[in-house]
Amino acid sequence: MSLSDVTFRHRRLGRSLACAILGWFALTMAALSDTPILSAPEAEAKLQSGEIVLIDIRSRGEWQDTGVAEGAWPVSMHEPDFGERFRAILDQVSPDKIALICATGGRTAHVVQMLRQAGIEGVADVSEGMMGNPRGAGWIARGQSVVSLDAATATYEDAQAKW
């Protein structure tokens, strides 16, 4: 195999990879373009007024390290019963009354996209998350209220008891 063959194959692989990445990016942006996006302050105001239910999908360790947004329900996407728990919430709450938050917005975007593929639309994304990213400072840096995991779990369990 000559150097020109290797160079050609390398360029072709590079172009294929670039096309795949651009395709994934375009699909992700298309999915996100229809996703309601809330800033952390908007989410807090809607949560306090009863307009939304805020679900924190981070891991148990993250909740223990930073606390949970006051009023949010801790329902980790990392636990095996996430699907069942989320379905139970959807049985009680309309998707357009649900907002998701994670650390920096990546996991919420992923879950919202999965929900859309399953035909569940309208779930909002608090895309700056708890820790912030280029879209915003994040719930914690903005000084918004957080509570312990135990307090957040109690809030969630109180809601479940009413179902």
N, C-alpha and C positions, 0 to 999 in steps of 0.2 A: 504494500500500500504506500503510495507516494504522499509526500507532505501536502500536496494540493488536495488529495482525497480526504486526508484528515481534516484539513482546514475547511473544506466544503461541508463535511459531515458535522463539524463543530458549529459552523455558522447555521446550518440547517437546524440542528438541535437547539441552538440559541434562539432562533426565530420561532420555533415551535413552542419552546418554553415561554417566550415573551408573549406569544399569542394566547397561550393558555392562561397566563397571569392576567393579561388584559381582559380576556373573556370572563374570568372569575370576578375581576374587579367591576366590570360592567354589570354583571348579574347582581352582585352585592349592592352596588349603588342603585340599581333599579329597584331592588327590594327595599332598600332604606329610603328611597325617595318618597314612597307612599307610607312610611312608618311615621306615626306621630312621635316627634322628638320633644322632650321636656328638659328644661334646665333643672338643676337641683332646686333652686328657689321656686320655680313653677310647680314642680312636683310636690314640694312641701306645702305650698298654698292649697293645691288641689286635694292633697291628703287631709289637711286640717279641715277643709270645708266639706269633706265627705264625697267629693267628686270622683276620687279614684281610690283604689286599693294599691298600695306599693308593696311589691314582692322583691325581697333581697335574695338573689339566687347564688350568692357567693358560698364559700365553704364554711363549715363550722369553725375552723381555725381562724379564718378571716373575721368572722363575727366576734369571736372571743378577743382577737387582737385589737379591733377598732371600735367595737360596738355596732349597733344596728340603728339605722335612721329611726327616729322616734315615730311610732305608728306603723312601721313597716312589718311585714310578715316574713320571718326567716324560712325560706323554702329552698334548700340547696339543690342546685342542678347536679351536684356531685354525689348525691345519695341515691341509692337504687329505687326508692319509692317516689322520686321526683315526678314522674309521669302521672302516677295515681293521685298524688297530692295536687298537682296542677289541674288535672281533670276535675277533681272535687271542687276546686276554686271556680273553674269555669262553669260548673253546674249551678253555682250560686251568684256569680258576678259576670256581667257582660264583658266580653273582651275589650270594648272601648272604655271600660271603667278600670282597667288594669294597667299598671305601669311596672316595668322591671328595672332593677338597679343591680349593678355588680361593682367591681372595683374601678374599672376604667372604661367600660362600655363595650368591650369586645364580646364578652359572653352574652350580654343582653342582645346585641345585634344578631348573634348566632341563634339564640333561642327565638327571637322575633321572626327571623327568616324561616326557621323550622316550623313555627306555628303557621306562618303564611302558606308554606308548602302543604300543610295539613288542612288548609282552608279556614284557618282561624285568623281573622284580620282585625286590626284596630288596637292591638296591644301597643302601648306607648313604651318608648325607650328613654330612660334617663341616661343619656349617652355620655355625660361627663362622669358618671358613676360616683362612688364614694371618695375615690382618691384623686380624681381629676385627670385631664388629658388636654390636648390643644383646644378642644371645644369648650372647656370650662374648668374652673378651679376644683370642682368636686364638692360633695356634701360636707365633708369634714373640714377642708380648708376654708370653706365659706362660713364655718362656725355654726352650721345648722345642728339642731338637736339630735343627739344619739343617746341610746339607752343600752343597757347590758343585754346580752343574749337571753338571760332568764326573763327580763322584762318584756322583750320582744316576743319570746315564745309564749308568755302568758297572754299577751295581746292577741296573738294568733289563735291560741286555744280558746279564748273567750269568744272570738268570732266563730270558730268551728262549733262551739256548744250551741249557738243560735241556729245552726243549719238543721 
